[in-house]
Amino acid sequence: RNGIYANFNTEVAGVGGDAKFVKFTGRASYYQTLSEQLDLVGLISAGAGHVESYGSNELRVFDHFQSNDRMIRGFDYNGIGPAAANGGGGFDHLGGTTYFNASAEAQFPLPIIPESIGLRGAVFADAATLYGNKVTGVDPSTTGMDWRASVGVGLLWASPFGPLRIDYAVPVKKRDTDDVQELNFGMSTRF
């Protein structure tokens, strides 16, 4: 309800095998009780990542970052970023070398439902960009730093099986090549 949760990771590939890259990621979340009386909690989070190859090796498709619901809600897994035409009139997203994301959220108890059940509601707004890819076949118009944004509502349950969450998000800024997924269900070790 109050405090900062932050992490920073570095991943190095190249001790053995064909992959040679360095990947940096970081994420920070700031929680603040907005109202003790209403049991209203605010959350602001931001994250970023970058991957760079070294030596004579180029990054492979699966070395790139893929978008997910921790990056931005309202879009399918690997549904934004650099893409290549798939021949069927659609696009396959190939990931990117760099991403930035931010989110603002307010969590609150649900009216009429007893607090002991552990259900809470949430409203949120997300923004993210995923860009940069030199893989052969990528459409150059999809590799730029184009921001996407979504807004939505969520239902959080501190269940006996662990924290469960259902989000419904609507993209308010997207590209024609993006894949939308408005409903998302997840389980995590923390909210």
N, C-alpha and C positions, 0 to 999 in steps of 0.2 A: 504493500500500500504506500510505502514511502521509501525512496532510495534509488540507487543507480545499480544497474546490472550491465557490465561491459565485458567484452572479450576481444582478443586479437589473436589471429592464427597465422602461422607461416608454414607453408608446405613446400618441400623441395623434392623434386623427382630427378633422378639422374645417377643414382648410386649403381644401379643396374638396369638393364632394359633399354628400350628405344626412346622413352620420354625424357626430355630434359627441360624442366621449367621450374619457376619459382612462383608461388601463388600466395598472395596476401589477402586476408579478409579481416574485417572488424565490424562490430555491432555494439551499440550502446542503447540502453533503455532507461528512461527516467520516469519513476512512478511518484505520484503526489496525491495525497488525499485532498480532494477539492471541497468536500463538505462532510464533516463528521455526522451531522444530523441526517443527511440523505444517504450516507454511506456511498458517496460518489468518489470514484478514483480515476485520475487522469494518467495517461501514459503517452509519452513521446519517445519514439525510437528512430534511429538512423543507422544505416549500414553502408559498407562499400567493399569492393574487392577488385583486385587486378592480378592478371596472370601474364607472365612474360617468359618466352623461351630463351635458352642460352645455348651457346655452341652453334653448330651448323643446323640443328634441328628446328623445324617449324612446329607450331602447335597443331595437334590433331583435333578433330571435331570433339571428341570426348574429353579433351583437356580444358575446354572452355567452360565458363559459367553458364548454367541453365537457370531460367526464371522458375520460381516456385511461389507457394502461398506465403512464405515468410518474407519474400521480396515484395510482392504485390498481390492482393486478393482481387478476384474478378476476372482473372486471366488463367488460362489452362497452364498446367505444368509445361515448361518449355514453350510457352505460347507467345513470347515477345522477343524482340531482338533480331539480329542478323538472320536472314532467311534465303533459301534458294527455291526456285520454282520446282515443283515435284512432277510436272508433266501432266497432272490431272486437273490443272486449273487452280491448284492451291499452292501453299508454301510449306516447306519443312524448315523449322527453326534450328539453327546450327550452334547457338550459343554465342557468347561474346567474351572479349578479353577484359572488359571493365564494366562494373555496375555501381550504381548509387541508388539508395532507397530511403524513404522516410515515411513515418506513419504517426498519426495522432488518433487517440482513442479515449473514450470515456466509458467506464464500466459502472453499472448501477444494479441494485437489487430489483427484482421484478415485483410489482405490486400484487397484493393478495396471496402470493405464494410464500409459505413460511421459509424463513431464512435457513432452517435446519435441513431443507432439501438440497441446498447448495446451488441453486440456479441463479445466474446473474445475466443481465443483458449488456450489450455493448453497441456503441455507434462509433464508426471510424472513417478515416480518410487516408488513402495510401497514394504514394507517388513513387515511380521508379523509372530508371533507364538502364538498358543493357546494350552495349555497343562494342564495335571493334571486332573484326574477323577477317583474316586473309586467306581462308580456305578456298580452294578453287570451286567456282560455281556459285558463290554467294552474290546475291544481287547487291551491287554497290549502294543503291538507294536505301537499303535497309540497315547499313552499318553505322549510321550517324547516331548522335546523342539525342534521340527523340524521347521525350518524357511521356509516360503514360500515367493516368490517374484514375482512381476509383473511389467510390463511397459505398458504405454499406452498414448492415446491422449484424449482430452476432448473438448467439446464445451459448453461455458457458455453464458447464455443469461439473462440479467437484464430485464426481461419481465414486463409488467404492472401487472401481476398476482403474481409477486415475482421472486426471482432468480431460474432459471431452469438450469439443467446441464445434459449432456449426455456424458458418458465415454465409451471408448472402450479400454479394457485392456487385455493383453495376459500374462498368467502366464509363467514365465521363470524358476521357481523352485517350484515344487509341488510334492505331494505324489500320489500314485495310488488310494488311498481312497478319495481324494479331489473331490469336485464337482465344475466344472468350469462354470462361466457365464461371457462371454466376454463383453457383452453390458449391460450398466446400465443407468437408467434414474432416476433423482431425483429432488426434489424441497426442498429448504431450506430457512431459514431466512437470511443467510449470505453466502458469498463465502469464 
